[in-house]
Amino acid sequence: MFERLDQIELRYEELNRALSSPDITNDSAKFQKTAKAHAEIAPIVEKYREYKDLTRGIAESKAMLAEETDAAMKAYAEEELAKLEPRVTAVEEDLKVLLLPKDPNDEKNVVLEIRAGTGGDEATLFVAEVFRMYNRYAETQKWKVEVLSTSESGVGGMKEVIALIEGDRVFSRLKYESGVHRVQRVPATEQQGRVHTSAITVAVLPEAEEVDVKIEAKDLRIDTFCSSGPGGQSVNTTYSAVRITHIPTNTVVSCQDEKSQIKNREKGMRVLRSRLYEVEMQKQADALAKERKQMVGSGDRSEKIRTYNFPQNRLTDHRIGFTIHQLEQVMDGKLQPIIDALITHYQAEKMKQETVGAM
């Protein structure tokens, strides 16, 4: 590990020098590429230098203990060791995490799709609440949420909502949200006060750029139709809504939130690219190791990942055995404890796989 860290530090110094070279500074494309490479390894180098400072401090404190005869100096050295040794262990663990292979999608924006499952009207109400939850969380992260498509239910809920979330490392934070989310509570329409169980599905797709997915015009069928639902005078009078079918995969995307057919088509293509990209990523995931297949973001929506139990004020993530009794705060967008726990768990799983692979 430390040989690799030494190589990364040398590479960091090379990039430092390159960033001040006239050959790079006068070429915008080269400068951006070099700056990006520099920024990617900077956290590793900073943490490695902290590690080296700590180990140097530990060595000096041990030497002082061995050589000093003054009781006060020995006590000082022991105190320093007591502080430095736990820190160096923690920094070493941080370095192991930083050296894990990066998910190439972590920097991407996401297309978030939430759909009602079993539970009828109650499921559609929960779709709307979970979408609000992610909206609130996005606000805390300073991300931008743009609704691409919605289908409302008669009780004020949502049968389906598709949105684009843009910002810093969105996929890295939300990728473990994909799966079946179960809700247990007494519906407003329940006369006997019985707790009902409903389910919705959440899909978090990395937004695919045109360079990620090549779509041929001949493979598309584009139909236009009149919008339905709220939207003002233009609803049901102009053919602004768009339905795009990708013929080879029979993937269908509809978009009608905009009054402009062109804008609806642009939004529809963003969703289509992301869905086709996920299909391709799933093919690759199936060919990789067992651990990769088990990653939640791989596209398998069949397994229940989380339960929201309102009578008990409890949220449980079944994949990692995480439970929190602050459901009201969670539904208000305070998702960070859950997201941090998931990231920590799956980083630990990756580290295990890396260790096994290195044997």
Backbone torsions as a table, in degrees:
resi	resn	phi	psi	omega
1	MET	NA	-40.3	-175.0
2	PHE	-74.5	-29.3	173.0
3	GLU	-62.3	-42.3	179.3
4	ARG	-64.4	-40.2	179.4
5	LEU	-65.3	-38.3	176.9
6	ASP	-61.9	-41.3	179.1
7	GLN	-64.7	-40.5	179.3
8	ILE	-64.8	-39.4	179.4
9	GLU	-65.7	-39.4	176.6
10	LEU	-62.7	-42.5	178.7
11	ARG	-62.8	-39.1	178.6
12	TYR	-60.6	-43.2	179.2
13	GLU	-66.7	-38.0	176.5
14	GLU	-60.9	-44.8	180.0
15	LEU	-66.4	-36.2	175.8
16	ASN	-57.3	-47.8	-179.7
17	ARG	-65.8	-39.1	-178.8
18	ALA	-62.8	-36.1	-177.4
19	LEU	-66.2	-20.0	177.4
20	SER	-103.7	4.7	179.5
21	SER	-80.8	137.0	178.8
22	PRO	-58.6	-32.6	179.4
23	ASP	-60.3	-34.2	-178.6
24	ILE	-87.9	-46.9	-175.1
25	THR	-64.9	-23.2	179.8
26	ASN	-90.8	-1.8	-180.0
27	ASP	-121.4	105.5	-173.8
28	SER	-57.7	-44.7	-177.7
29	ALA	-64.8	-44.4	179.6
30	LYS	-65.6	-40.3	-179.1
31	PHE	-62.4	-45.0	-179.5
32	GLN	-63.3	-41.7	179.7
33	LYS	-64.4	-43.2	179.8
34	THR	-67.3	-42.9	179.4
35	ALA	-62.6	-37.7	179.0
36	LYS	-65.8	-44.7	178.6
37	ALA	-62.1	-39.3	178.8
38	HIS	-63.6	-45.2	-178.1
39	ALA	-66.5	-32.8	-177.9
40	GLU	-66.5	-37.2	-176.7
41	ILE	-98.7	-7.9	-179.1
42	ALA	-56.0	-45.1	179.9
43	PRO	-61.5	-35.1	179.3
44	ILE	-66.6	-45.6	-178.3
45	VAL	-65.1	-42.4	178.9
46	GLU	-60.8	-43.4	-179.8
47	LYS	-68.7	-36.9	178.8
48	TYR	-66.5	-39.9	178.1
49	ARG	-66.8	-35.8	174.6
50	GLU	-63.3	-41.8	178.9
51	TYR	-60.6	-44.3	-178.8
52	LYS	-65.9	-38.2	176.9
53	ASP	-62.4	-41.4	-179.5
54	LEU	-66.9	-44.8	-179.7
55	THR	-65.4	-34.8	176.7
56	ARG	-64.8	-42.4	178.4
57	GLY	-63.6	-38.5	178.2
58	ILE	-65.2	-43.9	179.5
59	ALA	-61.8	-41.1	179.6
60	GLU	-66.6	-39.8	179.7
61	SER	-66.7	-39.2	178.5
62	LYS	-67.3	-38.3	177.6
63	ALA	-63.9	-39.9	179.6
64	MET	-63.6	-41.3	178.9
65	LEU	-62.8	-38.0	-177.3
66	ALA	-74.5	-31.9	-171.2
67	GLU	-101.2	-31.2	-173.1
68	GLU	-74.4	145.8	174.1
69	THR	-110.3	-16.9	-179.2
70	ASP	-73.3	125.9	-176.2
71	ALA	-62.0	-38.7	-178.9
72	ALA	-66.0	-40.4	179.8
73	MET	-68.8	-38.0	177.5
74	LYS	-63.4	-41.6	179.2
75	ALA	-63.6	-38.8	177.9
76	TYR	-63.5	-44.4	-179.9
77	ALA	-62.6	-40.8	178.7
78	GLU	-64.3	-40.0	178.8
79	GLU	-64.3	-41.6	177.9
80	GLU	-63.2	-43.4	179.3
81	LEU	-61.5	-41.7	-179.9
82	ALA	-61.5	-30.2	179.0
83	LYS	-84.2	-40.9	-171.5
84	LEU	-77.8	-38.1	-174.0
85	GLU	-63.4	-44.0	176.0
86	PRO	-64.0	-35.8	-179.5
87	ARG	-66.8	-40.2	-178.1
88	VAL	-67.2	-33.8	176.9
89	THR	-65.1	-44.1	179.8
90	ALA	-64.9	-41.3	-179.7
91	VAL	-66.6	-36.9	177.5
92	GLU	-62.5	-40.1	176.5
93	GLU	-64.4	-40.5	177.4
94	ASP	-60.2	-40.1	180.0
95	LEU	-64.0	-40.2	179.2
96	LYS	-60.8	-41.0	178.7
97	VAL	-65.9	-44.7	-178.7
98	LEU	-63.1	-27.5	-178.5
99	LEU	-87.0	-5.0	177.9
100	LEU	-62.4	147.4	177.2
101	PRO	-56.8	135.0	-177.9
102	LYS	-80.4	141.5	171.2
103	ASP	-74.7	120.0	-176.3
104	PRO	-62.5	-15.6	-178.8
105	ASN	-91.6	-7.3	-171.8
106	ASP	-56.8	-31.9	-177.7
107	GLU	-83.3	-6.4	-172.6
108	LYS	-79.2	156.1	166.1
109	ASN	-72.2	171.5	-179.8
110	VAL	-129.3	152.6	166.0
111	VAL	-101.8	116.9	-178.5
112	LEU	-99.4	124.7	179.3
113	GLU	-122.5	123.1	178.8
114	ILE	-123.5	129.2	-177.3
115	ARG	-133.7	146.2	176.3
116	ALA	-72.5	139.0	175.6
117	GLY	-112.1	-129.3	179.8
118	THR	-71.8	144.1	176.8
119	GLY	123.9	-0.9	174.8
120	GLY	60.5	-133.4	-176.8
121	ASP	-59.1	-37.8	-178.3
122	GLU	-61.5	-37.4	178.5
123	ALA	-66.0	-38.3	-179.9
124	THR	-67.9	-35.0	176.6
125	LEU	-64.9	-38.2	-178.9
126	PHE	-71.5	-32.8	174.1
127	VAL	-56.2	-47.6	-178.9
128	ALA	-62.2	-39.1	-178.8
129	GLU	-70.4	-39.5	179.5
130	VAL	-69.6	-36.4	176.7
131	PHE	-63.9	-40.6	176.3
132	ARG	-62.4	-39.4	179.2
133	MET	-59.2	-46.7	179.9
134	TYR	-68.3	-34.4	175.5
135	ASN	-60.2	-46.4	-179.6
136	ARG	-64.0	-41.2	178.6
137	TYR	-63.9	-41.4	178.7
138	ALA	-59.5	-37.3	177.8
139	GLU	-61.1	-41.1	-179.1
140	THR	-67.3	-25.3	-179.2
141	GLN	-94.2	-0.9	-176.9
142	LYS	61.6	37.8	174.9
143	TRP	-93.6	159.0	177.6
144	LYS	-103.9	131.0	178.3
145	VAL	-112.4	125.8	178.7
146	GLU	-124.7	118.6	179.7
147	VAL	-72.1	128.8	179.1
148	LEU	-99.3	-35.2	-177.4
149	SER	-161.4	141.7	176.0
150	THR	-139.0	154.0	172.4
151	SER	-137.2	110.1	-173.1
152	GLU	-87.7	154.7	176.7
153	SER	-101.1	168.0	-176.3
154	GLY	-71.5	-11.6	-177.1
155	VAL	-105.5	12.8	178.8
156	GLY	91.6	6.7	176.2
157	GLY	-96.0	-162.6	179.4
158	MET	-132.2	126.5	172.6
159	LYS	-71.2	-32.6	-177.8
160	GLU	-160.0	145.5	171.4
161	VAL	-143.8	135.3	176.7
162	ILE	-124.1	129.4	-177.0
163	ALA	-139.9	151.7	173.8
164	LEU	-100.6	129.0	177.5
165	ILE	-115.4	120.4	-176.1
166	GLU	-116.0	140.2	178.1
167	GLY	162.0	-164.4	-176.0
168	ASP	-80.3	116.3	174.6
169	ARG	51.5	47.9	-177.0
170	VAL	-65.0	-48.0	-176.5
171	PHE	-61.9	-35.8	-178.7
172	SER	-61.4	-29.5	-178.6
173	ARG	-89.8	-31.8	-172.3
174	LEU	-104.1	-4.6	-170.6
175	LYS	-63.6	-22.5	-179.4
176	TYR	-89.1	7.3	-179.9
177	GLU	-85.4	-11.7	-177.8
178	SER	-67.5	132.8	177.1
179	GLY	145.8	-169.3	180.0
180	VAL	-91.6	124.1	178.3
181	HIS	-107.1	123.2	-176.1
182	ARG	-105.0	138.4	178.1
183	VAL	-119.4	136.1	177.0
184	GLN	-123.7	116.3	179.1
185	ARG	-167.8	173.9	177.0
186	VAL	-90.5	114.7	180.0
187	PRO	-66.5	155.2	-180.0
188	ALA	-60.8	-27.5	-177.3
189	THR	-87.2	-4.9	-177.0
190	GLU	-78.6	118.7	-176.5
191	GLN	-82.1	-29.2	-173.3
192	GLN	-92.0	-2.3	179.8
193	GLY	75.2	21.5	-178.7
194	ARG	-84.1	144.1	177.1
195	VAL	-78.2	128.9	177.5
196	HIS	-108.5	153.5	176.2
197	THR	-114.0	125.9	177.6
198	SER	-127.6	168.6	-179.4
199	ALA	-143.5	148.9	173.2
200	ILE	-132.3	163.1	175.4
201	THR	-115.2	140.9	176.3
202	VAL	-119.8	130.3	174.6
203	ALA	-123.3	127.4	177.6
204	VAL	-113.6	108.0	-176.7
205	LEU	-108.0	130.9	174.3
206	PRO	-64.6	131.8	-179.8
207	GLU	-66.9	127.7	-178.5
208	ALA	-93.2	132.3	173.6
209	GLU	-82.3	167.4	179.3
210	GLU	-59.9	-30.8	-179.8
211	VAL	-72.9	-21.4	-179.7
212	ASP	-79.1	-36.6	-176.8
213	VAL	-131.5	121.1	178.4
214	LYS	-94.3	118.6	-179.9
215	ILE	-115.3	121.5	179.2
216	GLU	-82.4	139.5	179.2
217	ALA	-59.3	-35.2	-178.1
218	LYS	-67.7	-17.2	-179.2
219	ASP	-90.4	2.8	-177.0
220	LEU	-111.0	140.3	167.6
221	ARG	-118.9	122.8	-176.6
222	ILE	-116.0	119.2	178.7
223	ASP	-112.3	145.7	175.6
224	THR	-115.6	149.0	-179.9
225	PHE	-154.3	170.0	-179.5
226	CYS	-75.4	138.7	177.1
227	SER	-66.0	156.9	175.6
228	SER	-130.0	159.9	179.0
229	GLY	88.7	-169.2	-176.7
230	PRO	-64.9	149.8	180.0
231	GLY	160.7	1.9	174.5
232	GLY	93.5	-162.2	-171.7
233	GLN	-68.0	-24.8	-175.7
234	SER	-75.7	-15.1	-179.3
235	VAL	-63.7	136.0	178.5
236	ASN	64.4	13.8	178.4
237	THR	-122.2	-24.9	178.5
238	THR	-126.1	148.8	-178.6
239	TYR	-85.3	67.5	-176.9
240	SER	-93.6	-23.3	-179.5
241	ALA	-73.2	148.6	-175.3
242	VAL	-129.7	136.2	172.3
243	ARG	-120.2	120.4	-178.5
244	ILE	-110.4	126.0	177.1
245	THR	-113.8	123.7	173.3
246	HIS	-89.7	105.4	-168.6
247	ILE	-61.5	-45.2	-177.4
248	PRO	-59.8	-33.4	-177.9
249	THR	-108.7	-3.5	-176.7
250	ASN	55.8	35.5	176.5
251	THR	-87.2	126.4	-176.4
252	VAL	-117.1	131.8	177.8
253	VAL	-128.3	132.5	175.6
254	SER	-118.8	143.6	177.6
255	CYS	-144.5	127.5	-177.1
256	GLN	-142.1	13.4	-175.5
257	ASP	-73.8	-25.2	-179.9
258	GLU	-95.7	152.8	176.3
259	LYS	-77.3	-18.7	-178.3
260	SER	-94.4	128.8	177.4
261	GLN	-61.5	-37.8	-179.3
262	ILE	-63.1	-44.8	179.9
263	LYS	-66.2	-39.3	177.5
264	ASN	-63.3	-37.6	178.7
265	ARG	-66.7	-41.9	179.1
266	GLU	-61.2	-45.3	179.3
267	LYS	-64.3	-42.3	179.5
268	GLY	-60.6	-39.3	179.7
269	MET	-67.7	-33.6	177.7
270	ARG	-64.1	-42.9	179.0
271	VAL	-66.8	-44.3	-178.8
272	LEU	-59.5	-47.5	-179.9
273	ARG	-58.4	-41.5	-178.2
274	SER	-67.1	-38.6	178.8
275	ARG	-67.3	-42.3	179.2
276	LEU	-67.5	-35.1	177.9
277	TYR	-65.0	-40.7	179.7
278	GLU	-64.9	-39.2	177.5
279	VAL	-59.0	-44.8	179.9
280	GLU	-65.5	-41.9	178.1
281	MET	-63.9	-35.2	179.0
282	GLN	-65.8	-39.5	177.1
283	LYS	-59.4	-43.0	179.5
284	GLN	-67.4	-39.5	-179.2
285	ALA	-62.3	-38.7	-179.4
286	ASP	-64.2	-25.1	-178.1
287	ALA	-89.8	-6.9	-177.3
288	LEU	-93.9	-172.6	-175.7
289	ALA	-64.8	164.2	-176.6
290	LYS	-58.2	-39.2	-179.5
291	GLU	-59.1	-40.5	-178.7
292	ARG	-66.5	-36.0	179.1
293	LYS	-65.0	-30.0	-176.1
294	GLN	-83.2	-8.6	180.0
295	MET	-62.9	136.4	-172.2
296	VAL	-61.8	-36.3	-176.4
297	GLY	-76.5	9.1	-173.9
298	SER	-77.1	-10.1	175.9
299	GLY	116.1	-8.0	179.7
300	ASP	-80.8	110.1	-175.7
301	ARG	-97.9	0.5	-168.6
302	SER	-75.7	-23.5	-172.5
303	GLU	-94.2	133.9	176.7
304	LYS	-66.9	124.0	-178.4
305	ILE	-104.3	-24.9	-170.4
306	ARG	-151.7	145.8	175.9
307	THR	-123.8	132.2	175.6
308	TYR	-108.7	103.5	-177.0
309	ASN	-103.9	104.5	-174.8
310	PHE	-72.3	-41.5	179.1
311	PRO	-58.8	-33.3	-178.9
312	GLN	-96.9	3.3	-178.5
313	ASN	52.2	42.4	-170.0
314	ARG	-127.2	136.5	168.5
315	LEU	-117.4	131.8	177.9
316	THR	-127.2	126.3	171.9
317	ASP	-97.7	112.5	-170.3
318	HIS	-72.5	-21.8	-177.6
319	ARG	-68.4	-34.6	-174.9
320	ILE	-122.0	6.3	178.8
321	GLY	66.3	30.8	-177.8
322	PHE	-92.8	128.7	179.0
323	THR	-130.6	137.6	177.1
324	ILE	-137.4	134.4	-179.9
325	HIS	-101.1	57.1	178.6
326	GLN	-142.6	51.9	-172.0
327	LEU	-63.2	-37.1	-179.6
328	GLU	-61.0	-42.7	178.7
329	GLN	-67.2	-38.6	178.8
330	VAL	-61.2	-46.4	-178.8
331	MET	-66.7	-16.5	176.4
332	ASP	-91.8	11.8	173.6
333	GLY	99.5	2.9	-179.7
334	LYS	-85.3	74.3	-174.6
335	LEU	-95.1	-6.6	-170.5
336	GLN	-56.4	-43.2	180.0
337	PRO	-59.4	-38.2	-179.7
338	ILE	-70.0	-46.9	-177.9
339	ILE	-62.9	-42.0	178.3
340	ASP	-63.2	-41.2	-179.9
341	ALA	-64.3	-40.6	179.0
342	LEU	-65.5	-45.4	-179.9
343	ILE	-61.6	-44.4	179.3
344	THR	-60.7	-43.8	-179.2
345	HIS	-61.9	-49.3	-175.0
346	TYR	-74.8	-25.1	171.5
347	GLN	-66.8	-40.3	177.8
348	ALA	-63.7	-39.7	177.9
349	GLU	-63.2	-41.3	178.1
350	LYS	-63.6	-39.8	179.8
351	MET	-63.4	-39.0	176.5
352	LYS	-60.9	-45.1	-179.2
353	GLN	-64.1	-40.8	178.5
354	GLU	-62.5	-40.5	-179.9
355	THR	-64.6	-44.7	179.4
356	VAL	-63.4	-42.7	-178.6
357	GLY	-65.6	-27.3	-178.3
358	ALA	-81.5	-13.1	-178.3
359	MET	-75.7	NA	NA
